[in-house]
Structures are given as structure tokens and as C-alpha cells.
Amino acid sequence: MTAFTTWKVGPLAEASGLTVRTLHHWDTIGLLSPSRRTPGGHREYTEDDVVRLYQVLALRGLGLGLETIAVCLDSGVDPSRVLRDHRASVEEALAALGALRQRLLHIEEQVAEGRAPTTEAVLAALRATGAAGPAAEQALRRHLDDDQVRGLGARAAALGPSAHYLLEVEWPELYRRAEALRTAGTPPTAAAVRKLVARMDELSALFSGGDRTISEGVREAWRADPAALSGDASARPGQWDDLSGYLDAARGRTGE
């Protein structure tokens, strides 16, 4: 019979630089639970649990919150992807800084000559941060003013690598889970649905700064031009209206 290597909570906490209290908390919230227990009920972590612990620590190192990490891992994000994405984000940041430097020099020249920076110059600087592509920017500008677009870009840039996981991993996964509940006939008032909606609204506030007009403007942009915002050329206006109505019902609203 193959012997299993296991770790009790104390030795694992010491080896990982964490506290026993932290591991107990992660067990309680379901982020990292020991797969084995002794007959006396003591926690024992297996090699698979240690691999998940590495994933948790790696994603936390990118600035992600525990709830986001749980969603990422449950969606199948593996350590090699974390490392690739981290390296790619560093390389993109270096390239973006070079482009941003040129844009800022251009704005600086305008100011030095006594001219106010043009909206186009500022938006070019925003694009240089990687916060918004031209198609998405155009879609947003139909529903938001220049200051609101700049605010969105600044907050996304400030999040660094974590913005990628929030926007491209966690947010889509939350919507997939919500759609699965909707098609299964789960009432929008169910606790599972409301928990998803609460997290969606947290992410929305993170990027909008809590400004409801910005959140509503982004939602309207998604409804009107989902292809530009999602990058999916096959997306069509109105195709997510049923899900939007379902989520609004969970929020206690009847929809827009």
C-alpha cells in the first residue's frame, strides 16, 4: 500500500509562513480544507492540499482577494497559468510604460506651450495604460463622459495584474454561475443568487469607485454593444437581457 505524506496544521503553517489561525480560517471559508483527518479529528493536509496552498499564495501575491482566489481555483486556474500571466503582465507593463511616457511627454509639451491638453491626448494616454481598447472606449463614451471614462481607466490600471483575474476570470465565472441558476429555475431571491449578485456589485464598485451613474452607464454599454465590451464578435445586443432581468430581480429591482 502506498504511504501518504500528510501535514498537520502546525507544521504546515510553519513551513508556509502562515499562522495556524489563518489555515483554520481558510478551512472554515472553504478556500483550503484538509483532505484527511485522523480518527481523533485532527486536520491532515495531503500533497494535493499543499499544491492548492501554493496556488492560493501565488494568486494572493498578485493582489487578489480570498473570494476571487477561490473562484479562480474552482474555475481550474493552474500554477503555470499564474506564472505566465504574471510574467506577461510585467512585460506588458514595461511596454505600456514606454508608450505612456511618450503620451505624457506630448501632454507636457502642450501644457508648457500654454495649451490645455486635448481630450484626445488624455484618452491616448489612457489607452497607453492598457485600460481600454478603442472599440470598448467608443462604446463606453456613448454612455459615459470623459471624466468617467478616465476614472474607470485609472482604477483598472491601479489594480495591476489583479485586474486581469477580476475581469477575465472571476467576473465571467460569476455570470456563468448566475445563468446556470437561472436556467435551472432557481428563484432570484435564493441565497445562492443573491450571494453572486453581491459579489458582482462589489466588483462593479471596485472599478466604478461606487459611482452608481458609472455602473449604470457601463451596464447600458454592455447591453447596447456587447461585442465591443466583451471582445466576442458574435455577441449581439439584447442577448443577455433575460439574465440582466434575473439579476435585477435578485437585487430587488424590476430592471431598467
PyMOL commands that set and color helices and strands:
alter all, ss='L'
color gray80, all
select helices_A, chain A and resi 9-16+20-28+47-61+66-74+79-112+119-128+134-141+146-159+162-183+191-208+212-224+226-230+241-250
alter helices_A, ss='H'
color red, helices_A
select strands_A, chain A and resi 7-8+36-37+43-45
alter strands_A, ss='S'
color yellow, strands_A
deselect
rebuild
show_as cartoon
